[in-house]
Amino acid sequence: MDTDFSKFFKTYEGLLNTADTAFDRVKTQHPECVKCEVRCADCCHALFDLTLIEALYINHHFNKKFQGTARERLLERANAADRKIYKIKRKAFQDHEDGKSDEAILTEIALERVRCPLLNEHDQCDLYDHRPVTCRIYGIPTAIGGKGHTCGKSAFAQGKSYPTMNMDAIYEILYHISTELAAQIQSRYKVADLLVPLSMAMLTDYNEEYLGVGKTEEKNPCEIEHS
């Protein structure tokens, strides 16, 4: 599409730099606790969703870098991963409808493992320089809703105090960037509320119709059921 997202990408890249700086600081202060190393792909099997700005950024750099057979191979991986994620989410929704607690559902989801389609045969990321925030801070302590989380491979001791990344603040910034982007393109949809797995970000054609740019009334992508 013709819409220029470069201004928003630059703002987002500032947040990526902040995440990288925070990770490096914790790794420097607690090198014995951070176990991240080349070809450690634990984080590349975790389930998480991307905000609109993250999804557009991944989509842009994926389309820019990959063409031909390599692109088709990655899209096949993305399609397989996306279908598996959809089944996991559908089960979670059904569990919620059946009365299972949100905490129990989230615990089960956290145990699910889905290989990222960008993780290559050498257990390295094919789009490493443009990886999402979540990938960049995985391995250091984080907090979501006041609850702490650490990588299972790390050596951070329970009960001790460590520098912690406030993910609620990160998500708020991501949502703010996405909201400003949606306002800039004058989308008639609530696209800033979209949350999608990385696989779907690779597969989606973020054209003007999908983003709701223009006057033609089309179905809101937020309401489109994954098939």
TAQUI-V397789 format. One record per backbone hydrogen bond with DSSP energy under -0.5 kcal/mol. CO is the residue of the C=O (numbers start at 1). NH is the residue of the N-H. Records with the same first field share a line. If there is no record, write none. Layout:
CO = NH + NH
This chain:
3 = 5
5 = 8 + 9
6 = 10
7 = 11
8 = 12
9 = 13
10 = 14
11 = 15
12 = 16
13 = 17
14 = 18
15 = 19
16 = 20
17 = 21
18 = 22
19 = 23
20 = 24
21 = 25
22 = 26
23 = 27
24 = 28
25 = 29
26 = 30
28 = 31
30 = 33 + 34
33 = 35 + 155
37 = 40
39 = 41
41 = 44
42 = 45
43 = 46
44 = 116
45 = 114
46 = 48
48 = 198
50 = 196
51 = 55
52 = 56
53 = 57
54 = 58
55 = 59
56 = 60
57 = 61
58 = 62
59 = 63
60 = 64
61 = 65
62 = 66
67 = 70 + 71
68 = 72
69 = 73
70 = 74
71 = 75
72 = 76
73 = 77
74 = 78
75 = 79
76 = 80
77 = 81
78 = 82
79 = 83
80 = 84
81 = 85
82 = 86
83 = 87
84 = 88
85 = 89
86 = 90
87 = 91
88 = 92
89 = 93
90 = 94
91 = 95
92 = 96
93 = 97
94 = 98
95 = 100
96 = 99
101 = 105
102 = 106
103 = 107
104 = 108
105 = 109
106 = 110
107 = 111
108 = 111 + 112
109 = 112
116 = 119
118 = 120 + 126
120 = 123
124 = 120
125 = 128
127 = 130
128 = 131
132 = 136
133 = 137
134 = 138
137 = 140
140 = 139
141 = 165
142 = 149
143 = 167 + 168
144 = 147
147 = 144
149 = 142
151 = 154
157 = 160
164 = 166
165 = 143 + 167
166 = 170
167 = 171
168 = 172
169 = 173
170 = 174
171 = 175
172 = 176
173 = 177
174 = 178
175 = 179
176 = 180
177 = 181
178 = 182
179 = 183
180 = 184
181 = 185
182 = 187
183 = 186
189 = 191
190 = 193
191 = 194
196 = 50
197 = 200 + 201
198 = 202
199 = 203
200 = 204
204 = 206
205 = 207
207 = 211
208 = 212 + 213
209 = 212
212 = 188
216 = 218
220 = 223
221 = 224
